[in-house]
Amino acid sequence: MQCPECGAEVAPGTRFCTNCGATIAPASQPPQGDPELKPLDTEVEHAVREYEGGRGRISYRIDGTTLQVVTIELEPGEIIYSESGGMSWMTGNVEMKTHSGGGLGRMVKRALSGESLFITDFYVERSRGTVAFASEFPGKIIPFDLKPGESIIVQKDAFMCAEKSVDMDMHFRKKLGTGFFGGEGFIMQRITGPGLAFIEVDGEVVEYDLGPDQQLKVDTGHLAAMESTVDFDVTMLKGFRNILLGGEGLFLASVRGPGKVWLQTMPMSKLAQKILQFMPAAKGGGGGSGGVNVNLGNLLGG
């Protein structure tokens, strides 16, 4: 450091200049408190998608390939919520508030749709904070930036987290056959904007944009999400040999446009059935594919 009077070099911490005797003021100390966190790194190669939110909007980054994590950046005034227990890690300045999210009725609806009874809000009072939510199963995290009143219908237990302005509610299928034979139960989840919402799906994701009256038949469990304009029903498989020998079951899900659908390649239910074939208790008793695909346990479950 230098003397402010004569410019002579002096050792750090010196109170008086050894050349001219002038008083040297101590260097100013940085303010104490939480250090300013760096913004999300946009240069890393493994980042799948980056979103820089505007004023009052969260920023996020999705990392990973088959076991993904969404890292969300919060500033004062921004709130993200998830089911209780959904958070993976967060910085020290992030605050949590767990509550019922709308009373007993909403708690019951969340439980029926595969979520926990309570929800947790994440926010910061000062500086910038980061909170991360990791997927629970090998698959993909899909972000949806929903407009006011715009809704998507997703499979049971697909919801991860969302901005506070987003509403997550139970979606009850109106058609008996759809819930009884469709493989996903009567109950799904409806996510309504405005705001950003994140869901997790099983395996890889294939997206179709169906035109008006354009139909797609889907094997049970592969439907991950769809726009609210898409009509969902079940159809019986045609042909006696197809039913008995085809191995696809008796019913197929039918989605009809207009609207987008998101299909998943590895439903957890099918993976569980496959693993069950190799469990000691399952030998000689069951496993295997084919046969009539009617599971009475799916009446209310997924």
C-alpha positions in Angstrom: 0.0 0.0 0.0 1.0 3.7 -0.5 1.1 6.7 1.8 -1.7 9.1 0.7 0.6 12.2 1.3 4.0 11.3 -0.2 3.2 8.2 -2.1 5.9 6.1 -0.4 5.4 2.3 -0.1 4.4 1.2 3.4 3.7 -2.2 4.9 0.1 -3.3 5.2 -1.4 -2.4 8.7 1.1 0.5 9.2 -0.5 3.5 11.1 2.1 6.1 10.2 4.2 6.7 7.1 7.9 6.0 7.8 8.9 8.6 5.2 6.8 11.7 6.0 5.0 10.7 9.3 1.5 11.1 7.9 -1.4 9.1 9.4 -2.6 6.3 7.3 -6.2 5.3 7.6 -7.0 1.6 8.0 -8.4 -0.1 4.9 -12.2 -0.4 4.9 -13.6 -3.8 5.8 -16.3 -5.5 3.7 -19.8 -5.5 5.3 -20.6 -8.6 7.3 -23.5 -10.9 6.5 -24.4 -13.5 3.9 -22.0 -13.5 0.9 -23.5 -12.6 -2.4 -24.1 -15.8 -4.3 -23.0 -16.1 -7.9 -25.7 -16.3 -10.5 -26.4 -19.6 -12.2 -23.5 -20.8 -14.3 -24.6 -20.7 -18.0 -21.3 -22.1 -19.3 -21.4 -25.6 -17.9 -21.8 -28.2 -20.6 -24.0 -30.6 -18.5 -26.7 -27.9 -18.0 -29.8 -29.2 -20.0 -31.7 -25.9 -19.9 -31.2 -22.4 -18.5 -33.9 -19.9 -17.7 -33.2 -16.4 -16.6 -36.3 -15.1 -14.9 -37.4 -11.5 -15.2 -38.4 -9.2 -12.3 -40.2 -11.2 -9.7 -39.6 -14.5 -11.6 -37.3 -17.3 -10.5 -34.3 -18.4 -12.5 -33.5 -22.1 -12.9 -31.1 -24.7 -14.4 -31.7 -28.4 -15.0 -28.6 -30.6 -14.7 -28.1 -34.3 -15.3 -29.2 -36.9 -17.9 -31.2 -39.7 -16.3 -31.1 -38.6 -12.7 -31.8 -34.9 -13.1 -32.0 -32.0 -10.6 -33.5 -28.6 -11.0 -31.6 -25.8 -9.2 -33.7 -22.7 -8.6 -32.4 -19.2 -7.8 -34.5 -17.0 -5.5 -34.4 -13.3 -4.8 -36.4 -11.5 -2.2 -40.1 -11.6 -3.1 -39.9 -14.8 -5.0 -41.4 -18.0 -3.6 -41.2 -21.6 -4.8 -43.2 -24.4 -3.1 -43.1 -28.2 -3.2 -44.5 -31.1 -1.2 -43.0 -31.6 2.2 -39.7 -33.5 2.0 -39.2 -32.6 -1.7 -36.1 -30.4 -1.2 -32.7 -31.9 -1.9 -30.3 -29.0 -0.8 -30.3 -25.2 -0.4 -28.1 -22.3 0.7 -28.0 -21.1 4.2 -30.1 -18.0 3.7 -33.1 -19.8 2.2 -36.1 -19.9 4.6 -38.8 -22.6 4.8 -42.4 -22.5 5.8 -44.5 -25.7 6.0 -48.3 -25.3 6.0 -51.5 -27.0 5.0 -51.8 -25.1 1.7 -55.5 -24.3 1.9 -57.0 -26.3 4.7 -58.1 -29.9 5.2 -59.9 -30.2 1.9 -56.8 -29.4 -0.1 -54.7 -31.7 2.1 -57.0 -34.6 1.3 -56.9 -33.9 -2.4 -53.1 -33.8 -2.4 -52.9 -37.1 -0.6 -55.3 -38.7 -3.1 -53.2 -37.4 -6.0 -50.0 -38.9 -4.6 -48.5 -35.9 -2.8 -47.9 -35.3 0.9 -50.4 -33.7 3.2 -48.4 -30.5 3.7 -46.5 -28.2 1.3 -43.4 -26.2 2.0 -42.6 -22.6 0.8 -39.0 -21.6 0.1 -37.9 -18.0 0.0 -35.2 -15.5 1.0 -35.4 -12.4 3.1 -32.2 -10.9 1.7 -29.4 -11.5 -0.9 -29.8 -14.4 -3.4 -30.5 -18.0 -2.5 -30.5 -21.4 -4.2 -32.7 -24.4 -3.6 -32.5 -27.7 -5.5 -35.0 -30.5 -6.1 -33.8 -33.9 -7.4 -35.8 -36.5 -9.3 -36.8 -39.5 -7.3 -36.6 -41.9 -10.2 -34.5 -42.2 -13.4 -36.2 -40.0 -15.9 -36.6 -36.3 -16.9 -37.7 -33.1 -15.4 -40.0 -31.0 -17.6 -40.5 -27.3 -17.0 -43.8 -25.6 -17.9 -44.2 -21.9 -18.1 -48.0 -21.6 -17.8 -50.0 -18.6 -18.8 -52.9 -17.3 -16.6 -55.6 -20.0 -16.5 -53.6 -22.4 -18.6 -53.6 -26.0 -17.3 -51.8 -29.2 -17.8 -53.0 -32.7 -16.6 -50.2 -34.9 -15.3 -49.9 -38.4 -13.9 -50.3 -39.0 -10.2 -47.2 -38.0 -8.1 -45.6 -36.2 -11.0 -45.5 -32.7 -9.5 -42.1 -31.5 -8.2 -42.3 -27.8 -7.4 -43.7 -24.5 -8.7 -43.8 -20.8 -8.3 -46.3 -19.7 -5.6 -48.7 -18.3 -8.3 -49.2 -21.8 -9.7 -52.2 -23.9 -8.4 -51.8 -27.7 -8.0 -55.1 -29.6 -7.6 -56.6 -33.0 -8.0 -58.0 -33.9 -11.4 -60.8 -36.5 -11.3 -61.6 -38.4 -14.5 -65.2 -38.3 -15.3 -65.5 -41.5 -17.3 -65.7 -44.7 -15.3 -63.9 -46.9 -17.9 -61.0 -44.5 -18.0 -60.3 -44.7 -14.3 -61.2 -48.4 -14.0 -59.2 -49.8 -16.9 -56.8 -47.0 -17.9 -54.0 -48.1 -15.6 -53.5 -44.7 -13.9 -56.6 -44.7 -11.7 -59.4 -42.1 -11.5 -57.2 -39.4 -10.0 -54.5 -37.3 -11.8 -53.1 -33.9 -11.0 -54.1 -30.5 -12.6 -51.5 -27.8 -12.6 -52.8 -24.3 -13.5 -50.9 -21.1 -14.2 -49.7 -18.4 -14.2 -46.1 -19.4 -13.4 -43.4 -21.9 -13.7 -44.0 -25.5 -12.7 -41.8 -28.6 -12.8 -42.8 -32.3 -13.1 -40.8 -35.5 -13.2 -41.6 -38.3 -15.6 -40.3 -41.9 -15.8 -37.6 -42.6 -18.4 -37.2 -40.6 -21.5 -39.9 -38.2 -22.9 -41.5 -38.2 -26.3 -43.8 -35.2 -27.2 -46.6 -35.2 -29.7 -48.6 -32.3 -30.9 -52.0 -33.7 -31.9 -54.2 -31.9 -34.4 -58.0 -31.7 -34.0 -59.5 -35.3 -33.8 -56.0 -36.8 -34.3 -55.8 -39.9 -32.1 -53.0 -41.8 -30.5 -53.4 -45.1 -28.7 -51.0 -45.5 -25.8 -50.1 -48.6 -23.7 -51.1 -48.4 -20.1 -48.9 -46.1 -17.9 -47.0 -44.4 -20.7 -49.1 -41.2 -20.6 -47.1 -38.7 -18.5 -48.9 -35.4 -19.2 -51.3 -33.7 -21.6 -52.8 -30.3 -22.2 -56.3 -29.7 -20.8 -57.7 -29.6 -24.4 -56.8 -33.3 -25.0 -59.5 -35.8 -24.5 -58.5 -39.0 -22.7 -60.4 -42.3 -22.8 -59.8 -46.1 -23.0 -60.5 -48.4 -25.9 -60.8 -52.1 -26.1 -58.2 -54.0 -28.1 -59.8 -55.5 -31.2 -59.3 -59.1 -32.3 -59.5 -62.3 -30.2 -56.0 -63.3 -30.9 -54.7 -59.9 -30.1 -56.3 -60.0 -26.7 -55.2 -63.5 -25.7 -51.8 -63.6 -27.4 -50.7 -60.0 -28.1 -49.4 -59.4 -24.5 -50.8 -55.8 -24.6 -53.8 -56.4 -22.3 -57.4 -55.9 -23.0 -57.5 -52.0 -23.0 -55.4 -49.2 -24.4 -55.4 -45.6 -23.5 -56.7 -43.3 -26.2 -55.8 -39.6 -26.5 -57.4 -37.3 -29.0 -56.4 -33.8 -30.0 -56.1 -30.9 -30.3 -53.2 -30.5 -27.9 -49.8 -31.8 -26.8 -49.1 -35.0 -25.0 -46.0 -36.1 -23.2 -45.2 -39.8 -23.2 -42.8 -41.6 -20.9 -40.7 -44.6 -21.9 -40.3 -46.4 -18.6 -43.4 -46.3 -16.3 -42.5 -47.2 -12.7 -45.4 -49.7 -12.6 -44.0 -51.7 -15.5 -40.5 -51.6 -14.0 -41.8 -52.8 -10.7 -43.6 -55.7 -12.4 -40.4 -56.6 -14.3 -38.4 -56.6 -11.1 -41.0 -58.7 -9.3 -40.4 -61.5 -11.8 -36.9 -61.9 -10.4 -37.9 -61.7 -6.7 -37.8 -65.1 -4.8 -41.4 -64.8 -3.7 -42.6 -64.3 -7.3 -41.1 -67.5 -8.7 -43.7 -69.8 -10.0 -46.4 -67.5 -9.1 -46.7 -64.7 -11.4 -44.8 -62.0 -13.3 -44.7 -62.4 -17.0 -46.4 -60.2 -19.5 -49.6 -60.6 -21.4 -53.1 -61.5 -20.3 -56.0 -59.3 -19.5 -54.7 -55.9 -18.3 -57.3 -55.1 -15.6 -56.0 -54.2 -12.2 -58.7 -53.6 -9.7 -56.2 -52.0 -7.3 -55.9 -49.1 -9.7 -59.5 -48.1 -9.0 -58.2 -45.2 -6.8 -54.5 -45.7 -7.0 -51.9 -45.1 -9.7 
